[in-house]
Amino acid sequence: MKVSIVAGLILAAGGLFLILRPPHYASQQRVFKFAGVQASVRHERTLPGWVGGTVLGAGVILLAAGLLKRL
């Protein structure tokens, strides 16, 4: 198999996974700091859906290009 076909399959599978089960990450933001006392807020965020869509689209394009070159 060509490298572009395998890479396209991997990217398409990864993009589909990101769309169906998006990963979460934590971000911490300092609210204020005064004389040695500080307060911070921790947010749990989800990876945006467009990231998975972009990866899926790139995988499909790479897969199609690999299959068309094969013909």
mmCIF file as Biopython writes it, N, C-alpha, C and O atoms, coordinates in Angstrom:
data_model
#
loop_
_atom_site.group_PDB
_atom_site.id
_atom_site.type_symbol
_atom_site.label_atom_id
_atom_site.label_alt_id
_atom_site.label_comp_id
_atom_site.label_asym_id
_atom_site.label_entity_id
_atom_site.label_seq_id
_atom_site.pdbx_PDB_ins_code
_atom_site.Cartn_x
_atom_site.Cartn_y
_atom_site.Cartn_z
_atom_site.occupancy
_atom_site.B_iso_or_equiv
_atom_site.auth_seq_id
_atom_site.auth_asym_id
_atom_site.pdbx_PDB_model_num
ATOM 1   N N  . MET A ? 1  ? 0.836   -1.188 0.000   1.0 0.0 1  A 1 
ATOM 2   C CA . MET A ? 1  ? 0.000   0.000  0.000   1.0 0.0 1  A 1 
ATOM 3   C C  . MET A ? 1  ? 0.876   1.246  0.000   1.0 0.0 1  A 1 
ATOM 4   O O  . MET A ? 1  ? 1.984   1.256  0.537   1.0 0.0 1  A 1 
ATOM 5   N N  . LYS A ? 2  ? 0.360   2.260  -0.600  1.0 0.0 2  A 1 
ATOM 6   C CA . LYS A ? 2  ? 1.106   3.511  -0.641  1.0 0.0 2  A 1 
ATOM 7   C C  . LYS A ? 2  ? 1.021   4.234  0.695   1.0 0.0 2  A 1 
ATOM 8   O O  . LYS A ? 2  ? 0.088   4.049  1.477   1.0 0.0 2  A 1 
ATOM 9   N N  . VAL A ? 3  ? 1.992   5.032  0.916   1.0 0.0 3  A 1 
ATOM 10  C CA . VAL A ? 3  ? 2.067   5.790  2.166   1.0 0.0 3  A 1 
ATOM 11  C C  . VAL A ? 3  ? 0.900   6.761  2.286   1.0 0.0 3  A 1 
ATOM 12  O O  . VAL A ? 3  ? 0.366   6.950  3.379   1.0 0.0 3  A 1 
ATOM 13  N N  . SER A ? 4  ? 0.499   7.377  1.182   1.0 0.0 4  A 1 
ATOM 14  C CA . SER A ? 4  ? -0.591  8.353  1.249   1.0 0.0 4  A 1 
ATOM 15  C C  . SER A ? 4  ? -1.923  7.690  1.593   1.0 0.0 4  A 1 
ATOM 16  O O  . SER A ? 4  ? -2.759  8.296  2.263   1.0 0.0 4  A 1 
ATOM 17  N N  . ILE A ? 5  ? -2.126  6.461  1.143   1.0 0.0 5  A 1 
ATOM 18  C CA . ILE A ? 5  ? -3.369  5.759  1.471   1.0 0.0 5  A 1 
ATOM 19  C C  . ILE A ? 5  ? -3.400  5.411  2.957   1.0 0.0 5  A 1 
ATOM 20  O O  . ILE A ? 5  ? -4.418  5.601  3.623   1.0 0.0 5  A 1 
ATOM 21  N N  . VAL A ? 6  ? -2.291  4.906  3.470   1.0 0.0 6  A 1 
ATOM 22  C CA . VAL A ? 6  ? -2.224  4.555  4.895   1.0 0.0 6  A 1 
ATOM 23  C C  . VAL A ? 6  ? -2.352  5.803  5.763   1.0 0.0 6  A 1 
ATOM 24  O O  . VAL A ? 6  ? -3.073  5.795  6.761   1.0 0.0 6  A 1 
ATOM 25  N N  . ALA A ? 7  ? -1.664  6.864  5.392   1.0 0.0 7  A 1 
ATOM 26  C CA . ALA A ? 7  ? -1.750  8.112  6.157   1.0 0.0 7  A 1 
ATOM 27  C C  . ALA A ? 7  ? -3.170  8.679  6.100   1.0 0.0 7  A 1 
ATOM 28  O O  . ALA A ? 7  ? -3.667  9.201  7.098   1.0 0.0 7  A 1 
ATOM 29  N N  . GLY A ? 8  ? -3.822  8.582  4.944   1.0 0.0 8  A 1 
ATOM 30  C CA . GLY A ? 8  ? -5.200  9.054  4.819   1.0 0.0 8  A 1 
ATOM 31  C C  . GLY A ? 8  ? -6.156  8.263  5.698   1.0 0.0 8  A 1 
ATOM 32  O O  . GLY A ? 8  ? -7.052  8.835  6.318   1.0 0.0 8  A 1 
ATOM 33  N N  . LEU A ? 9  ? -5.966  6.940  5.752   1.0 0.0 9  A 1 
ATOM 34  C CA . LEU A ? 9  ? -6.810  6.116  6.617   1.0 0.0 9  A 1 
ATOM 35  C C  . LEU A ? 9  ? -6.605  6.456  8.092   1.0 0.0 9  A 1 
ATOM 36  O O  . LEU A ? 9  ? -7.566  6.523  8.859   1.0 0.0 9  A 1 
ATOM 37  N N  . ILE A ? 10 ? -5.361  6.667  8.481   1.0 0.0 10 A 1 
ATOM 38  C CA . ILE A ? 10 ? -5.064  7.007  9.880   1.0 0.0 10 A 1 
ATOM 39  C C  . ILE A ? 10 ? -5.662  8.363  10.239  1.0 0.0 10 A 1 
ATOM 40  O O  . ILE A ? 10 ? -6.267  8.508  11.301  1.0 0.0 10 A 1 
ATOM 41  N N  . LEU A ? 11 ? -5.501  9.358  9.367   1.0 0.0 11 A 1 
ATOM 42  C CA . LEU A ? 11 ? -6.056  10.683 9.634   1.0 0.0 11 A 1 
ATOM 43  C C  . LEU A ? 11 ? -7.581  10.653 9.663   1.0 0.0 11 A 1 
ATOM 44  O O  . LEU A ? 11 ? -8.196  11.297 10.514  1.0 0.0 11 A 1 
ATOM 45  N N  . ALA A ? 12 ? -8.193  9.917  8.750   1.0 0.0 12 A 1 
ATOM 46  C CA . ALA A ? 12 ? -9.653  9.842  8.724   1.0 0.0 12 A 1 
ATOM 47  C C  . ALA A ? 12 ? -10.178 9.172  9.989   1.0 0.0 12 A 1 
ATOM 48  O O  . ALA A ? 12 ? -11.166 9.627  10.565  1.0 0.0 12 A 1 
ATOM 49  N N  . ALA A ? 13 ? -9.531  8.102  10.422  1.0 0.0 13 A 1 
ATOM 50  C CA . ALA A ? 13 ? -9.956  7.425  11.650  1.0 0.0 13 A 1 
ATOM 51  C C  . ALA A ? 13 ? -9.757  8.333  12.869  1.0 0.0 13 A 1 
ATOM 52  O O  . ALA A ? 13 ? -10.612 8.389  13.752  1.0 0.0 13 A 1 
ATOM 53  N N  . GLY A ? 14 ? -8.636  9.036  12.910  1.0 0.0 14 A 1 
ATOM 54  C CA . GLY A ? 14 ? -8.388  9.963  14.020  1.0 0.0 14 A 1 
ATOM 55  C C  . GLY A ? 14 ? -9.375  11.114 14.038  1.0 0.0 14 A 1 
ATOM 56  O O  . GLY A ? 14 ? -9.838  11.511 15.107  1.0 0.0 14 A 1 
ATOM 57  N N  . GLY A ? 15 ? -9.706  11.657 12.877  1.0 0.0 15 A 1 
ATOM 58  C CA . GLY A ? 15 ? -10.687 12.741 12.805  1.0 0.0 15 A 1 
ATOM 59  C C  . GLY A ? 15 ? -12.071 12.292 13.226  1.0 0.0 15 A 1 
ATOM 60  O O  . GLY A ? 15 ? -12.790 13.029 13.902  1.0 0.0 15 A 1 
ATOM 61  N N  . LEU A ? 16 ? -12.449 11.081 12.828  1.0 0.0 16 A 1 
ATOM 62  C CA . LEU A ? 16 ? -13.743 10.545 13.241  1.0 0.0 16 A 1 
ATOM 63  C C  . LEU A ? 16 ? -13.790 10.344 14.749  1.0 0.0 16 A 1 
ATOM 64  O O  . LEU A ? 16 ? -14.807 10.619 15.386  1.0 0.0 16 A 1 
ATOM 65  N N  . PHE A ? 17 ? -12.693 9.867  15.317  1.0 0.0 17 A 1 
ATOM 66  C CA . PHE A ? 17 ? -12.617 9.698  16.763  1.0 0.0 17 A 1 
ATOM 67  C C  . PHE A ? 17 ? -12.733 11.040 17.483  1.0 0.0 17 A 1 
ATOM 68  O O  . PHE A ? 17 ? -13.424 11.143 18.497  1.0 0.0 17 A 1 
ATOM 69  N N  . LEU A ? 18 ? -12.059 12.070 16.962  1.0 0.0 18 A 1 
ATOM 70  C CA . LEU A ? 18 ? -12.123 13.399 17.583  1.0 0.0 18 A 1 
ATOM 71  C C  . LEU A ? 18 ? -13.523 13.996 17.510  1.0 0.0 18 A 1 
ATOM 72  O O  . LEU A ? 18 ? -13.924 14.744 18.401  1.0 0.0 18 A 1 
ATOM 73  N N  . ILE A ? 19 ? -14.267 13.673 16.460  1.0 0.0 19 A 1 
ATOM 74  C CA . ILE A ? 19 ? -15.630 14.183 16.351  1.0 0.0 19 A 1 
ATOM 75  C C  . ILE A ? 19 ? -16.552 13.456 17.327  1.0 0.0 19 A 1 
ATOM 76  O O  . ILE A ? 19 ? -17.378 14.083 17.990  1.0 0.0 19 A 1 
ATOM 77  N N  . LEU A ? 20 ? -16.409 12.130 17.413  1.0 0.0 20 A 1 
ATOM 78  C CA . LEU A ? 20 ? -17.312 11.351 18.254  1.0 0.0 20 A 1 
ATOM 79  C C  . LEU A ? 20 ? -16.994 11.463 19.739  1.0 0.0 20 A 1 
ATOM 80  O O  . LEU A ? 20 ? -17.914 11.523 20.554  1.0 0.0 20 A 1 
ATOM 81  N N  . ARG A ? 21 ? -15.726 11.492 20.110  1.0 0.0 21 A 1 
ATOM 82  C CA . ARG A ? 21 ? -15.326 11.565 21.516  1.0 0.0 21 A 1 
ATOM 83  C C  . ARG A ? 21 ? -14.222 12.610 21.687  1.0 0.0 21 A 1 
ATOM 84  O O  . ARG A ? 21 ? -13.049 12.258 21.814  1.0 0.0 21 A 1 
ATOM 85  N N  . PRO A ? 22 ? -14.591 13.887 21.692  1.0 0.0 22 A 1 
ATOM 86  C CA . PRO A ? 22 ? -13.570 14.940 21.789  1.0 0.0 22 A 1 
ATOM 87  C C  . PRO A ? 22 ? -12.862 14.914 23.147  1.0 0.0 22 A 1 
ATOM 88  O O  . PRO A ? 22 ? -13.509 14.770 24.184  1.0 0.0 22 A 1 
ATOM 89  N N  . PRO A ? 23 ? -11.554 15.051 23.137  1.0 0.0 23 A 1 
ATOM 90  C CA . PRO A ? 23 ? -10.811 15.046 24.402  1.0 0.0 23 A 1 
ATOM 91  C C  . PRO A ? 23 ? -11.016 16.345 25.184  1.0 0.0 23 A 1 
ATOM 92  O O  . PRO A ? 23 ? -11.343 17.386 24.615  1.0 0.0 23 A 1 
ATOM 93  N N  . HIS A ? 24 ? -10.818 16.259 26.491  1.0 0.0 24 A 1 
ATOM 94  C CA . HIS A ? 24 ? -10.945 17.408 27.386  1.0 0.0 24 A 1 
ATOM 95  C C  . HIS A ? 24 ? -9.556  17.817 27.874  1.0 0.0 24 A 1 
ATOM 96  O O  . HIS A ? 24 ? -8.659  16.984 27.998  1.0 0.0 24 A 1 
ATOM 97  N N  . TYR A ? 25 ? -9.398  19.079 28.141  1.0 0.0 25 A 1 
ATOM 98  C CA . TYR A ? 25 ? -8.158  19.573 28.722  1.0 0.0 25 A 1 
ATOM 99  C C  . TYR A ? 25 ? -8.499  20.661 29.738  1.0 0.0 25 A 1 
ATOM 100 O O  . TYR A ? 25 ? -9.558  21.286 29.671  1.0 0.0 25 A 1 
ATOM 101 N N  . ALA A ? 26 ? -7.596  20.869 30.660  1.0 0.0 26 A 1 
ATOM 102 C CA . ALA A ? 26 ? -7.815  21.857 31.721  1.0 0.0 26 A 1 
ATOM 103 C C  . ALA A ? 26 ? -6.981  23.103 31.437  1.0 0.0 26 A 1 
ATOM 104 O O  . ALA A ? 26 ? -5.837  23.016 30.991  1.0 0.0 26 A 1 
ATOM 105 N N  . SER A ? 27 ? -7.576  24.259 31.703  1.0 0.0 27 A 1 
ATOM 106 C CA . SER A ? 27 ? -6.825  25.509 31.627  1.0 0.0 27 A 1 
ATOM 107 C C  . SER A ? 27 ? -7.051  26.262 32.932  1.0 0.0 27 A 1 
ATOM 108 O O  . SER A ? 27 ? -8.156  26.293 33.474  1.0 0.0 27 A 1 
ATOM 109 N N  . GLN A ? 28 ? -5.989  26.857 33.410  1.0 0.0 28 A 1 
ATOM 110 C CA . GLN A ? 28 ? -6.058  27.564 34.680  1.0 0.0 28 A 1 
ATOM 111 C C  . GLN A ? 28 ? -5.782  29.042 34.437  1.0 0.0 28 A 1 
ATOM 112 O O  . GLN A ? 28 ? -4.847  29.406 33.723  1.0 0.0 28 A 1 
ATOM 113 N N  . GLN A ? 29 ? -6.609  29.883 35.040  1.0 0.0 29 A 1 
ATOM 114 C CA . GLN A ? 29 ? -6.491  31.329 34.858  1.0 0.0 29 A 1 
ATOM 115 C C  . GLN A ? 29 ? -6.475  32.005 36.221  1.0 0.0 29 A 1 
ATOM 116 O O  . GLN A ? 29 ? -7.322  31.738 37.074  1.0 0.0 29 A 1 
ATOM 117 N N  . ARG A ? 30 ? -5.493  32.891 36.413  1.0 0.0 30 A 1 
ATOM 118 C CA . ARG A ? 30 ? -5.414  33.618 37.672  1.0 0.0 30 A 1 
ATOM 119 C C  . ARG A ? 30 ? -6.398  34.782 37.638  1.0 0.0 30 A 1 
ATOM 120 O O  . ARG A ? 30 ? -6.374  35.605 36.723  1.0 0.0 30 A 1 
ATOM 121 N N  . VAL A ? 31 ? -7.268  34.839 38.653  1.0 0.0 31 A 1 
ATOM 122 C CA . VAL A ? 31 ? -8.293  35.876 38.717  1.0 0.0 31 A 1 
ATOM 123 C C  . VAL A ? 31 ? -7.718  37.150 39.305  1.0 0.0 31 A 1 
ATOM 124 O O  . VAL A ? 31 ? -7.867  38.226 38.724  1.0 0.0 31 A 1 
ATOM 125 N N  . PHE A ? 32 ? -7.062  37.039 40.454  1.0 0.0 32 A 1 
ATOM 126 C CA . PHE A ? 32 ? -6.415  38.212 41.030  1.0 0.0 32 A 1 
ATOM 127 C C  . PHE A ? 32 ? -5.291  37.770 41.962  1.0 0.0 32 A 1 
ATOM 128 O O  . PHE A ? 32 ? -5.239  36.627 42.417  1.0 0.0 32 A 1 
ATOM 129 N N  . LYS A ? 33 ? -4.395  38.718 42.227  1.0 0.0 33 A 1 
ATOM 130 C CA . LYS A ? 33 ? -3.293  38.495 43.151  1.0 0.0 33 A 1 
ATOM 131 C C  . LYS A ? 33 ? -3.103  39.774 43.942  1.0 0.0 33 A 1 
ATOM 132 O O  . LYS A ? 33 ? -2.931  40.856 43.379  1.0 0.0 33 A 1 
ATOM 133 N N  . PHE A ? 34 ? -3.139  39.629 45.269  1.0 0.0 34 A 1 
ATOM 134 C CA . PHE A ? 34 ? -3.008  40.803 46.116  1.0 0.0 34 A 1 
ATOM 135 C C  . PHE A ? 34 ? -2.244  40.416 47.373  1.0 0.0 34 A 1 
ATOM 136 O O  . PHE A ? 34 ? -2.709  39.590 48.158  1.0 0.0 34 A 1 
ATOM 137 N N  . ALA A ? 35 ? -1.092  41.000 47.560  1.0 0.0 35 A 1 
ATOM 138 C CA . ALA A ? 35 ? -0.270  40.843 48.771  1.0 0.0 35 A 1 
ATOM 139 C C  . ALA A ? 35 ? -0.080  39.379 49.155  1.0 0.0 35 A 1 
ATOM 140 O O  . ALA A ? 35 ? -0.320  38.999 50.302  1.0 0.0 35 A 1 
ATOM 141 N N  . GLY A ? 36 ? 0.338   38.580 48.225  1.0 0.0 36 A 1 
ATOM 142 C CA . GLY A ? 36 ? 0.611   37.178 48.519  1.0 0.0 36 A 1 
ATOM 143 C C  . GLY A ? 36 ? -0.604  36.269 48.487  1.0 0.0 36 A 1 
ATOM 144 O O  . GLY A ? 36 ? -0.466  35.052 48.615  1.0 0.0 36 A 1 
ATOM 145 N N  . VAL A ? 37 ? -1.780  36.830 48.319  1.0 0.0 37 A 1 
ATOM 146 C CA . VAL A ? 37 ? -2.988  36.023 48.221  1.0 0.0 37 A 1 
ATOM 147 C C  . VAL A ? 37 ? -3.429  36.041 46.757  1.0 0.0 37 A 1 
ATOM 148 O O  . VAL A ? 37 ? -3.555  37.101 46.145  1.0 0.0 37 A 1 
ATOM 149 N N  . GLN A ? 38 ? -3.650  34.891 46.232  1.0 0.0 38 A 1 
ATOM 150 C CA . GLN A ? 38 ? -4.090  34.841 44.846  1.0 0.0 38 A 1 
ATOM 151 C C  . GLN A ? 38 ? -5.241  33.850 44.698  1.0 0.0 38 A 1 
ATOM 152 O O  . GLN A ? 38 ? -5.364  32.889 45.457  1.0 0.0 38 A 1 
ATOM 153 N N  . ALA A ? 39 ? -6.053  34.106 43.725  1.0 0.0 39 A 1 
ATOM 154 C CA . ALA A ? 39 ? -7.176  33.215 43.415  1.0 0.0 39 A 1 
ATOM 155 C C  . ALA A ? 39 ? -7.089  32.851 41.946  1.0 0.0 39 A 1 
ATOM 156 O O  . ALA A ? 39 ? -6.805  33.693 41.095  1.0 0.0 39 A 1 
ATOM 157 N N  . SER A ? 40 ? -7.334  31.598 41.668  1.0 0.0 40 A 1 
ATOM 158 C CA . SER A ? 40 ? -7.309  31.151 40.280  1.0 0.0 40 A 1 
ATOM 159 C C  . SER A ? 40 ? -8.525  30.272 40.011  1.0 0.0 40 A 1 
ATOM 160 O O  . SER A ? 40 ? -9.118  29.688 40.919  1.0 0.0 40 A 1 
ATOM 161 N N  . VAL A ? 41 ? -8.869  30.202 38.741  1.0 0.0 41 A 1 
ATOM 162 C CA . VAL A ? 41 ? -10.022 29.428 38.298  1.0 0.0 41 A 1 
ATOM 163 C C  . VAL A ? 41 ? -9.523  28.379 37.313  1.0 0.0 41 A 1 
ATOM 164 O O  . VAL A ? 41 ? -8.718  28.670 36.428  1.0 0.0 41 A 1 
ATOM 165 N N  . ARG A ? 42 ? -10.014 27.155 37.481  1.0 0.0 42 A 1 
ATOM 166 C CA . ARG A ? 42 ? -9.641  26.077 36.571  1.0 0.0 42 A 1 
ATOM 167 C C  . ARG A ? 42 ? -10.871 25.707 35.732  1.0 0.0 42 A 1 
ATOM 168 O O  . ARG A ? 42 ? -11.942 25.415 36.265  1.0 0.0 42 A 1 
ATOM 169 N N  . HIS A ? 43 ? -10.688 25.727 34.422  1.0 0.0 43 A 1 
ATOM 170 C CA . HIS A ? 43 ? -11.774 25.414 33.497  1.0 0.0 43 A 1 
ATOM 171 C C  . HIS A ? 43 ? -11.463 24.091 32.800  1.0 0.0 43 A 1 
ATOM 172 O O  . HIS A ? 43 ? -10.340 23.866 32.349  1.0 0.0 43 A 1 
ATOM 173 N N  . GLU A ? 44 ? -12.468 23.220 32.717  1.0 0.0 44 A 1 
ATOM 174 C CA . GLU A ? 44 ? -12.365 22.017 31.903  1.0 0.0 44 A 1 
ATOM 175 C C  . GLU A ? 44 ? -12.927 22.371 30.530  1.0 0.0 44 A 1 
ATOM 176 O O  . GLU A ? 44 ? -14.091 22.751 30.407  1.0 0.0 44 A 1 
ATOM 177 N N  . ARG A ? 45 ? -12.109 22.247 29.521  1.0 0.0 45 A 1 
ATOM 178 C CA . ARG A ? 45 ? -12.540 22.609 28.179  1.0 0.0 45 A 1 
ATOM 179 C C  . ARG A ? 45 ? -12.486 21.401 27.259  1.0 0.0 45 A 1 
ATOM 180 O O  . ARG A ? 45 ? -11.753 20.444 27.504  1.0 0.0 45 A 1 
ATOM 181 N N  . THR A ? 46 ? -13.270 21.464 26.204  1.0 0.0 46 A 1 
ATOM 182 C CA . THR A ? 46 ? -13.325 20.394 25.211  1.0 0.0 46 A 1 
ATOM 183 C C  . THR A ? 46 ? -12.698 20.894 23.917  1.0 0.0 46 A 1 
ATOM 184 O O  . THR A ? 46 ? -12.849 22.057 23.546  1.0 0.0 46 A 1 
ATOM 185 N N  . LEU A ? 47 ? -12.005 20.010 23.250  1.0 0.0 47 A 1 
ATOM 186 C CA . LEU A ? 47 ? -11.418 20.353 21.958  1.0 0.0 47 A 1 
ATOM 187 C C  . LEU A ? 47 ? -12.543 20.693 20.983  1.0 0.0 47 A 1 
ATOM 188 O O  . LEU A ? 47 ? -13.514 19.941 20.895  1.0 0.0 47 A 1 
ATOM 189 N N  . PRO A ? 48 ? -12.443 21.793 20.255  1.0 0.0 48 A 1 
ATOM 190 C CA . PRO A ? 48 ? -13.530 22.199 19.351  1.0 0.0 48 A 1 
ATOM 191 C C  . PRO A ? 48 ? -13.790 21.150 18.258  1.0 0.0 48 A 1 
ATOM 192 O O  . PRO A ? 48 ? -12.880 20.430 17.849  1.0 0.0 48 A 1 
ATOM 193 N N  . GLY A ? 49 ? -15.027 21.076 17.801  1.0 0.0 49 A 1 
ATOM 194 C CA . GLY A ? 49 ? -15.404 20.099 16.793  1.0 0.0 49 A 1 
ATOM 195 C C  . GLY A ? 49 ? -14.760 20.325 15.446  1.0 0.0 49 A 1 
ATOM 196 O O  . GLY A ? 49 ? -14.581 19.378 14.680  1.0 0.0 49 A 1 
ATOM 197 N N  . TRP A ? 50 ? -14.404 21.570 15.138  1.0 0.0 50 A 1 
ATOM 198 C CA . TRP A ? 50 ? -13.806 21.844 13.835  1.0 0.0 50 A 1 
ATOM 199 C C  . TRP A ? 50 ? -12.433 21.204 13.694  1.0 0.0 50 A 1 
ATOM 200 O O  . TRP A ? 50 ? -11.977 20.966 12.575  1.0 0.0 50 A 1 
ATOM 201 N N  . VAL A ? 51 ? -11.771 20.923 14.801  1.0 0.0 51 A 1 
ATOM 202 C CA . VAL A ? 51 ? -10.457 20.269 14.730  1.0 0.0 51 A 1 
ATOM 203 C C  . VAL A ? 51 ? -10.618 18.855 14.180  1.0 0.0 51 A 1 
ATOM 204 O O  . VAL A ? 51 ? -9.874  18.440 13.291  1.0 0.0 51 A 1 
ATOM 205 N N  . GLY A ? 52 ? -11.588 18.123 14.710  1.0 0.0 52 A 1 
ATOM 206 C CA . GLY A ? 52 ? -11.849 16.777 14.216  1.0 0.0 52 A 1 
ATOM 207 C C  . GLY A ? 52 ? -12.311 16.781 12.772  1.0 0.0 52 A 1 
ATOM 208 O O  . GLY A ? 52 ? -11.927 15.912 11.989  1.0 0.0 52 A 1 
ATOM 209 N N  . GLY A ? 53 ? -13.135 17.756 12.419  1.0 0.0 53 A 1 
ATOM 210 C CA . GLY A ? 53 ? -13.596 17.870 11.039  1.0 0.0 53 A 1 
ATOM 211 C C  . GLY A ? 53 ? -12.464 18.160 10.072  1.0 0.0 53 A 1 
ATOM 212 O O  . GLY A ? 53 ? -12.440 17.634 8.959   1.0 0.0 53 A 1 
ATOM 213 N N  . THR A ? 54 ? -11.532 18.991 10.491  1.0 0.0 54 A 1 
ATOM 214 C CA . THR A ? 54 ? -10.388 19.313 9.649   1.0 0.0 54 A 1 
ATOM 215 C C  . THR A ? 54 ? -9.496  18.094 9.448   1.0 0.0 54 A 1 
ATOM 216 O O  . THR A ? 54 ? -9.038  17.829 8.336   1.0 0.0 54 A 1 
ATOM 217 N N  . VAL A ? 55 ? -9.252  17.355 10.524  1.0 0.0 55 A 1 
ATOM 218 C CA . VAL A ? 55 ? -8.415  16.150 10.425  1.0 0.0 55 A 1 
ATOM 219 C C  . VAL A ? 55 ? -9.106  15.103 9.552   1.0 0.0 55 A 1 
ATOM 220 O O  . VAL A ? 55 ? -8.458  14.457 8.728   1.0 0.0 55 A 1 
ATOM 221 N N  . LEU A ? 56 ? -10.414 14.933 9.728   1.0 0.0 56 A 1 
ATOM 222 C CA . LEU A ? 56 ? -11.175 13.990 8.913   1.0 0.0 56 A 1 
ATOM 223 C C  . LEU A ? 56 ? -11.131 14.390 7.444   1.0 0.0 56 A 1 
ATOM 224 O O  . LEU A ? 56 ? -10.916 13.546 6.575   1.0 0.0 56 A 1 
ATOM 225 N N  . GLY A ? 57 ? -11.332 15.663 7.168   1.0 0.0 57 A 1 
ATOM 226 C CA . GLY A ? 57 ? -11.286 16.147 5.787   1.0 0.0 57 A 1 
ATOM 227 C C  . GLY A ? 57 ? -9.926  15.950 5.147   1.0 0.0 57 A 1 
ATOM 228 O O  . GLY A ? 57 ? -9.833  15.551 3.986   1.0 0.0 57 A 1 
ATOM 229 N N  . ALA A ? 58 ? -8.873  16.227 5.899   1.0 0.0 58 A 1 
ATOM 230 C CA . ALA A ? 58 ? -7.521  16.020 5.365   1.0 0.0 58 A 1 
ATOM 231 C C  . ALA A ? 58 ? -7.273  14.543 5.082   1.0 0.0 58 A 1 
ATOM 232 O O  . ALA A ? 58 ? -6.644  14.200 4.081   1.0 0.0 58 A 1 
ATOM 233 N N  . GLY A ? 59 ? -7.757  13.678 5.948   1.0 0.0 59 A 1 
ATOM 234 C CA . GLY A ? 59 ? -7.591  12.246 5.726   1.0 0.0 59 A 1 
ATOM 235 C C  . GLY A ? 59 ? -8.332  11.765 4.500   1.0 0.0 59 A 1 
ATOM 236 O O  . GLY A ? 59 ? -7.806  10.960 3.732   1.0 0.0 59 A 1 
ATOM 237 N N  . VAL A ? 60 ? -9.555  12.251 4.303   1.0 0.0 60 A 1 
ATOM 238 C CA . VAL A ? 60 ? -10.335 11.851 3.128   1.0 0.0 60 A 1 
ATOM 239 C C  . VAL A ? 60 ? -9.678  12.350 1.850   1.0 0.0 60 A 1 
ATOM 240 O O  . VAL A ? 60 ? -9.621  11.621 0.860   1.0 0.0 60 A 1 
ATOM 241 N N  . ILE A ? 61 ? -9.184  13.574 1.859   1.0 0.0 61 A 1 
ATOM 242 C CA . ILE A ? 61 ? -8.507  14.129 0.673   1.0 0.0 61 A 1 
ATOM 243 C C  . ILE A ? 61 ? -7.233  13.345 0.370   1.0 0.0 61 A 1 
ATOM 244 O O  . ILE A ? 61 ? -6.959  13.032 -0.788  1.0 0.0 61 A 1 
ATOM 245 N N  . LEU A ? 62 ? -6.461  13.031 1.392   1.0 0.0 62 A 1 
ATOM 246 C CA . LEU A ? 62 ? -5.223  12.282 1.192   1.0 0.0 62 A 1 
ATOM 247 C C  . LEU A ? 62 ? -5.530  10.868 0.699   1.0 0.0 62 A 1 
ATOM 248 O O  . LEU A ? 62 ? -4.830  10.352 -0.172  1.0 0.0 62 A 1 
ATOM 249 N N  . LEU A ? 63 ? -6.552  10.252 1.239   1.0 0.0 63 A 1 
ATOM 250 C CA . LEU A ? 63 ? -6.961  8.917  0.815   1.0 0.0 63 A 1 
ATOM 251 C C  . LEU A ? 63 ? -7.433  8.929  -0.637  1.0 0.0 63 A 1 
ATOM 252 O O  . LEU A ? 63 ? -7.074  8.045  -1.415  1.0 0.0 63 A 1 
ATOM 253 N N  . ALA A ? 64 ? -8.228  9.917  -0.999  1.0 0.0 64 A 1 
ATOM 254 C CA . ALA A ? 64 ? -8.711  10.011 -2.376  1.0 0.0 64 A 1 
ATOM 255 C C  . ALA A ? 64 ? -7.558  10.268 -3.340  1.0 0.0 64 A 1 
ATOM 256 O O  . ALA A ? 64 ? -7.525  9.688  -4.425  1.0 0.0 64 A 1 
ATOM 257 N N  . ALA A ? 65 ? -6.630  11.112 -2.969  1.0 0.0 65 A 1 
ATOM 258 C CA . ALA A ? 65 ? -5.482  11.387 -3.839  1.0 0.0 65 A 1 
ATOM 259 C C  . ALA A ? 65 ? -4.629  10.137 -4.019  1.0 0.0 65 A 1 
ATOM 260 O O  . ALA A ? 65 ? -4.145  9.868  -5.118  1.0 0.0 65 A 1 
ATOM 261 N N  . GLY A ? 66 ? -4.444  9.376  -2.950  1.0 0.0 66 A 1 
ATOM 262 C CA . GLY A ? 66 ? -3.677  8.151  -3.057  1.0 0.0 66 A 1 
ATOM 263 C C  . GLY A ? 66 ? -4.359  7.110  -3.930  1.0 0.0 66 A 1 
ATOM 264 O O  . GLY A ? 66 ? -3.697  6.398  -4.684  1.0 0.0 66 A 1 
ATOM 265 N N  . LEU A ? 67 ? -5.677  7.020  -3.831  1.0 0.0 67 A 1 
ATOM 266 C CA . LEU A ? 67 ? -6.424  6.053  -4.635  1.0 0.0 67 A 1 
ATOM 267 C C  . LEU A ? 67 ? -6.469  6.479  -6.104  1.0 0.0 67 A 1 
ATOM 268 O O  . LEU A ? 67 ? -6.408  5.630  -6.993  1.0 0.0 67 A 1 
ATOM 269 N N  . LEU A ? 68 ? -6.575  7.780  -6.367  1.0 0.0 68 A 1 
ATOM 270 C CA . LEU A ? 68 ? -6.593  8.254  -7.764  1.0 0.0 68 A 1 
ATOM 271 C C  . LEU A ? 68 ? -5.243  8.075  -8.440  1.0 0.0 68 A 1 
ATOM 272 O O  . LEU A ? 68 ? -5.193  7.783  -9.634  1.0 0.0 68 A 1 
ATOM 273 N N  . LYS A ? 69 ? -4.161  8.238  -7.717  1.0 0.0 69 A 1 
ATOM 274 C CA . LYS A ? 69 ? -2.833  8.028  -8.303  1.0 0.0 69 A 1 
ATOM 275 C C  . LYS A ? 69 ? -2.609  6.549  -8.618  1.0 0.0 69 A 1 
ATOM 276 O O  . LYS A ? 69 ? -1.863  6.202  -9.533  1.0 0.0 69 A 1 
ATOM 277 N N  . ARG A ? 70 ? -3.258  5.700  -7.857  1.0 0.0 70 A 1 
ATOM 278 C CA . ARG A ? 70 ? -3.100  4.263  -8.034  1.0 0.0 70 A 1 
ATOM 279 C C  . ARG A ? 70 ? -3.772  3.805  -9.333  1.0 0.0 70 A 1 
ATOM 280 O O  . ARG A ? 70 ? -3.341  2.820  -9.934  1.0 0.0 70 A 1 
ATOM 281 N N  . LEU A ? 71 ? -4.810  4.498  -9.766  1.0 0.0 71 A 1 
ATOM 282 C CA . LEU A ? 71 ? -5.521  4.111  -10.996 1.0 0.0 71 A 1 
ATOM 283 C C  . LEU A ? 71 ? -4.765  4.511  -12.176 1.0 0.0 71 A 1 
ATOM 284 O O  . LEU A ? 71 ? -5.203  4.270  -13.301 1.0 0.0 71 A 1 
#
